[in-house]
């Protein structure tokens, strides 16, 4: 993290900093833009939509009754889900 802090506060060019620290200039550019020296979060983000308990219960009941895969159940129920 000390290297990232030094990069963020340095006035040197991207190439000069990359050469000094033995990293790619693109990495220097990315680290320089970040507001903190902490690692950026990686991996999947949280779901953008969440089913209400009532809608989930409807989908599960439909699934149990039809034995369709859940994706197919939700597709079939899309018109009725607010």
Helices and strands as residue ranges (DSSP letters): H 2-9, H 14-21, H 25-33, H 53-66, H 70-77
